[in-house]
Amino acid sequence: MSTTPAPELPKSLQWLNAPSSSLHEQRGRVVALAFVNAASAWSWQRLRDLAQLQTRYPGRLQPLAVHVPRFDCERDPQYVLKQLRRQGISFPILHDGDWHAWQRFGVEAWPTVLLIDANGQIRERVVGLDSTAELERPLAALCDGLPMPTDDDARATIETAAEPRLPLRFPSGIAATADRLYVADSGHHRILECNHTGRVLRQFGMGTADFVDGDLEQAAFRRPQGLSLVRDVLYVADTGNHALRRIMLRNGRVDTICGNGRAGEPVEGIVASARDVALNQPQAVAATDSEVHLALAGDNRIWTYGLGRGELTFRAGSGQLEMRDGSGQMAAFAQPVALAAVQQMLYVCDALGSAVRSLQLRNDIVQTLVGQGIWEFGDADGPRERARLQNPQAIALSPDSPLLWIADSGNGSLRTLRLGGGEVATVPLSRRLHGVAGLSIAAGALWIAETDAHAVLRYDLSTGELGRVAIDE
């Protein structure tokens, strides 16, 4: 390993969840200085890698996340803190709102991790999202040379201003029926079945982060997000476990359709054993009677699992973080995070593209409905070629009209797109929304997972009234 003295952190950095410190004060332990973006799935994965490594080297490794904004909404430190806490990150988060640290350390891409040894020397620069092993190898060499920490040194930093203890913690996916609500309570690693007044009827998953099939009391999820309901089967994008899961609502049993718990590249073909298949951060599911469509935020591609033959099929996406129309591998997505299916059309919410795309299932042709590119975003209504979104996170199709509802999360608003060449419009609401990541329509209402507010909302489609659903266990 080569060595370069690490410059000190700029004074302009804001410490969001820990007391201010400096690199000099971290001498004696290895620092993993991770430059990340709160909207980037690749950054999320790298931060989770570091959190896992910190448990292996307690007291000898101190990760520090330096957030550098991509969107205008990410200039708000509290918005950033919420976004990264969604991922279960509790080590110190620093906000580099003016890109001062980015420039001082010569960073060029998200994510980038600088490994700084106990003497304050930069020993390694890990750019992009290589395997955890590629990160751990140089890190282990640095940590193994340090003395074992005392009990006090081994204790993790306690977060300041922690999230409140509430019935929900960062709810994300939501699926509604005529009399039920299913909520992916992501931060509590469980799925809730509620009635429309918010009374919890059943809980699926123990509430601890794990990867276990079985009855509802024994099963376990890890940051589940997207949900899709077909008759008495609820499909779950179990994002933290990189898996597609299924809940049989009649008996409450949970099983895994595909996914082995680790991020990896899927392979087309018959799924003989669910745990032999790798997925990469499945964020959304859209199920029909015969198929389950998957949006993989980690590899920017769309896949389909055929329920009849148990076959996994690639649909579209080059795997690169781009926005490009076309068919199959010629098309490209910029972090697909939500899906909506109707007949032979799949609608895709492309978060980093601030876009809504369509995928024709007959021929796998992708077209952009709203959005101009991965660095083009804003807040503008009007004809779809001129309209602008900012980091949208959820979509839902109106069952009785060609209307697509969009959670324009970066703008804190609810938008609609009239399909078939129509316009984008902002829905008038009584207040700004906070980090919405799930939408579902049923029983004359739009049900909203207001993720950063740890809440579920009901928007009456006839009156426009917005109210909170009191989830009560």
SULLIN-V967946 format. One record per residue. N is the residue number from 1. PHI is phi in whole degrees, -180 to 180 (NA if undefined). Layout:
n=N phi=PHI
n=N phi=PHI
//
This chain:
n=1 phi=NA
n=2 phi=-81
n=3 phi=-128
n=4 phi=-142
n=5 phi=-60
n=6 phi=-78
n=7 phi=-67
n=8 phi=-75
n=9 phi=-66
n=10 phi=-62
n=11 phi=-67
n=12 phi=-75
n=13 phi=-66
n=14 phi=-100
n=15 phi=-88
n=16 phi=-87
n=17 phi=-137
n=18 phi=-156
n=19 phi=-61
n=20 phi=-59
n=21 phi=-146
n=22 phi=-149
n=23 phi=-67
n=24 phi=-61
n=25 phi=-71
n=26 phi=-92
n=27 phi=-56
n=28 phi=102
n=29 phi=-137
n=30 phi=-83
n=31 phi=-109
n=32 phi=-103
n=33 phi=-91
n=34 phi=-105
n=35 phi=-90
n=36 phi=-137
n=37 phi=-127
n=38 phi=-66
n=39 phi=-93
n=40 phi=-93
n=41 phi=-63
n=42 phi=-67
n=43 phi=-66
n=44 phi=-57
n=45 phi=-65
n=46 phi=-66
n=47 phi=-65
n=48 phi=-68
n=49 phi=-59
n=50 phi=-66
n=51 phi=-63
n=52 phi=-66
n=53 phi=-67
n=54 phi=-63
n=55 phi=-70
n=56 phi=-83
n=57 phi=-127
n=58 phi=-63
n=59 phi=81
n=60 phi=-103
n=61 phi=-124
n=62 phi=-124
n=63 phi=-76
n=64 phi=-130
n=65 phi=-95
n=66 phi=-104
n=67 phi=-89
n=68 phi=-120
n=69 phi=-72
n=70 phi=-108
n=71 phi=-97
n=72 phi=-61
n=73 phi=-63
n=74 phi=-82
n=75 phi=-81
n=76 phi=-85
n=77 phi=-58
n=78 phi=-69
n=79 phi=-62
n=80 phi=-62
n=81 phi=-60
n=82 phi=-62
n=83 phi=-60
n=84 phi=-81
n=85 phi=-66
n=86 phi=-54
n=87 phi=-85
n=88 phi=80
n=89 phi=-82
n=90 phi=-124
n=91 phi=-76
n=92 phi=-56
n=93 phi=-116
n=94 phi=-113
n=95 phi=-104
n=96 phi=-105
n=97 phi=-62
n=98 phi=-107
n=99 phi=63
n=100 phi=-69
n=101 phi=-68
n=102 phi=-53
n=103 phi=-73
n=104 phi=-63
n=105 phi=-95
n=106 phi=64
n=107 phi=-83
n=108 phi=-128
n=109 phi=-156
n=110 phi=-96
n=111 phi=-85
n=112 phi=-129
n=113 phi=-117
n=114 phi=-101
n=115 phi=-96
n=116 phi=-112
n=117 phi=-76
n=118 phi=-66
n=119 phi=-101
n=120 phi=84
n=121 phi=-103
n=122 phi=-74
n=123 phi=-108
n=124 phi=-156
n=125 phi=-127
n=126 phi=-108
n=127 phi=-107
n=128 phi=86
n=129 phi=-120
n=130 phi=-71
n=131 phi=-64
n=132 phi=-58
n=133 phi=-62
n=134 phi=-65
n=135 phi=-83
n=136 phi=-72
n=137 phi=-58
n=138 phi=-70
n=139 phi=-66
n=140 phi=-63
n=141 phi=-62
n=142 phi=-76
n=143 phi=-72
n=144 phi=-65
n=145 phi=-84
n=146 phi=-97
n=147 phi=-67
n=148 phi=-64
n=149 phi=-76
n=150 phi=-74
n=151 phi=-60
n=152 phi=-66
n=153 phi=-68
n=154 phi=-79
n=155 phi=-72
n=156 phi=-73
n=157 phi=-64
n=158 phi=-83
n=159 phi=-66
n=160 phi=-90
n=161 phi=49
n=162 phi=-64
n=163 phi=-63
n=164 phi=-67
n=165 phi=-82
n=166 phi=-134
n=167 phi=-58
n=168 phi=-114
n=169 phi=-136
n=170 phi=52
n=171 phi=-63
n=172 phi=-123
n=173 phi=-75
n=174 phi=-148
n=175 phi=-137
n=176 phi=-118
n=177 phi=-125
n=178 phi=-62
n=179 phi=-142
n=180 phi=-134
n=181 phi=-125
n=182 phi=-115
n=183 phi=-123
n=184 phi=-84
n=185 phi=-83
n=186 phi=-59
n=187 phi=-69
n=188 phi=-102
n=189 phi=57
n=190 phi=-155
n=191 phi=-117
n=192 phi=-109
n=193 phi=-107
n=194 phi=-128
n=195 phi=-88
n=196 phi=-71
n=197 phi=-88
n=198 phi=102
n=199 phi=-71
n=200 phi=-78
n=201 phi=-97
n=202 phi=-148
n=203 phi=-121
n=204 phi=-107
n=205 phi=105
n=206 phi=-71
n=207 phi=94
n=208 phi=-116
n=209 phi=-72
n=210 phi=-162
n=211 phi=-132
n=212 phi=-137
n=213 phi=-89
n=214 phi=137
n=215 phi=-65
n=216 phi=-58
n=217 phi=-79
n=218 phi=-101
n=219 phi=-69
n=220 phi=-146
n=221 phi=-121
n=222 phi=-140
n=223 phi=50
n=224 phi=-65
n=225 phi=-131
n=226 phi=-68
n=227 phi=-128
n=228 phi=-149
n=229 phi=-113
n=230 phi=-130
n=231 phi=54
n=232 phi=-109
n=233 phi=-125
n=234 phi=-109
n=235 phi=-95
n=236 phi=-128
n=237 phi=-84
n=238 phi=-87
n=239 phi=-59
n=240 phi=-66
n=241 phi=-97
n=242 phi=52
n=243 phi=-145
n=244 phi=-100
n=245 phi=-114
n=246 phi=-139
n=247 phi=-113
n=248 phi=-86
n=249 phi=-68
n=250 phi=-65
n=251 phi=-119
n=252 phi=80
n=253 phi=-79
n=254 phi=-112
n=255 phi=-139
n=256 phi=-106
n=257 phi=-84
n=258 phi=-161
n=259 phi=127
n=260 phi=-113
n=261 phi=92
n=262 phi=-129
n=263 phi=-68
n=264 phi=-167
n=265 phi=-93
n=266 phi=-65
n=267 phi=-126
n=268 phi=-65
n=269 phi=137
n=270 phi=-68
n=271 phi=-91
n=272 phi=-76
n=273 phi=-136
n=274 phi=-57
n=275 phi=-80
n=276 phi=-90
n=277 phi=-104
n=278 phi=-101
n=279 phi=-126
n=280 phi=-132
n=281 phi=52
n=282 phi=-63
n=283 phi=-106
n=284 phi=-145
n=285 phi=-133
n=286 phi=-140
n=287 phi=-108
n=288 phi=-123
n=289 phi=-63
n=290 phi=-118
n=291 phi=-141
n=292 phi=-125
n=293 phi=-92
n=294 phi=-126
n=295 phi=-104
n=296 phi=-100
n=297 phi=-68
n=298 phi=-77
n=299 phi=-124
n=300 phi=56
n=301 phi=-137
n=302 phi=-112
n=303 phi=-127
n=304 phi=-132
n=305 phi=-105
n=306 phi=-84
n=307 phi=-71
n=308 phi=-67
n=309 phi=-96
n=310 phi=67
n=311 phi=-114
n=312 phi=-98
n=313 phi=-127
n=314 phi=-74
n=315 phi=-106
n=316 phi=-161
n=317 phi=119
n=318 phi=-81
n=319 phi=95
n=320 phi=-85
n=321 phi=-82
n=322 phi=-148
n=323 phi=-122
n=324 phi=-150
n=325 phi=-82
n=326 phi=145
n=327 phi=-113
n=328 phi=56
n=329 phi=-71
n=330 phi=-74
n=331 phi=-82
n=332 phi=-146
n=333 phi=-114
n=334 phi=-122
n=335 phi=68
n=336 phi=-69
n=337 phi=-125
n=338 phi=-152
n=339 phi=-134
n=340 phi=-146
n=341 phi=-117
n=342 phi=-151
n=343 phi=50
n=344 phi=-103
n=345 phi=-126
n=346 phi=-120
n=347 phi=-98
n=348 phi=-125
n=349 phi=-94
n=350 phi=-103
n=351 phi=-64
n=352 phi=-75
n=353 phi=-90
n=354 phi=46
n=355 phi=-141
n=356 phi=-121
n=357 phi=-120
n=358 phi=-123
n=359 phi=-129
n=360 phi=-79
n=361 phi=-73
n=362 phi=-71
n=363 phi=-133
n=364 phi=61
n=365 phi=-87
n=366 phi=-104
n=367 phi=-132
n=368 phi=-91
n=369 phi=-92
n=370 phi=-137
n=371 phi=127
n=372 phi=-118
n=373 phi=154
n=374 phi=-73
n=375 phi=-116
n=376 phi=-109
n=377 phi=-151
n=378 phi=171
n=379 phi=-146
n=380 phi=-141
n=381 phi=-89
n=382 phi=120
n=383 phi=-53
n=384 phi=-62
n=385 phi=-73
n=386 phi=-111
n=387 phi=-68
n=388 phi=-134
n=389 phi=-117
n=390 phi=-141
n=391 phi=51
n=392 phi=-66
n=393 phi=-126
n=394 phi=-155
n=395 phi=-141
n=396 phi=-152
n=397 phi=-94
n=398 phi=-72
n=399 phi=-72
n=400 phi=-117
n=401 phi=-158
n=402 phi=-78
n=403 phi=-127
n=404 phi=-107
n=405 phi=-91
n=406 phi=-129
n=407 phi=-85
n=408 phi=-85
n=409 phi=-65
n=410 phi=-65
n=411 phi=-101
n=412 phi=64
n=413 phi=-135
n=414 phi=-114
n=415 phi=-124
n=416 phi=-130
n=417 phi=-124
n=418 phi=-80
n=419 phi=-72
n=420 phi=83
n=421 phi=95
n=422 phi=-78
n=423 phi=-104
n=424 phi=-92
n=425 phi=-136
n=426 phi=-91
n=427 phi=-81
n=428 phi=-68
n=429 phi=-126
n=430 phi=-76
n=431 phi=-160
n=432 phi=-74
n=433 phi=-93
n=434 phi=-118
n=435 phi=63
n=436 phi=-63
n=437 phi=-131
n=438 phi=-155
n=439 phi=-137
n=440 phi=-155
n=441 phi=-117
n=442 phi=-169
n=443 phi=54
n=444 phi=72
n=445 phi=-142
n=446 phi=-100
n=447 phi=-97
n=448 phi=-124
n=449 phi=-90
n=450 phi=-87
n=451 phi=-59
n=452 phi=-72
n=453 phi=-97
n=454 phi=55
n=455 phi=-143
n=456 phi=-117
n=457 phi=-118
n=458 phi=-122
n=459 phi=-109
n=460 phi=-73
n=461 phi=-70
n=462 phi=-91
n=463 phi=-103
n=464 phi=77
n=465 phi=-78
n=466 phi=-112
n=467 phi=-140
n=468 phi=-94
n=469 phi=-94
n=470 phi=-81
n=471 phi=-71
n=472 phi=-134
n=473 phi=-90
//
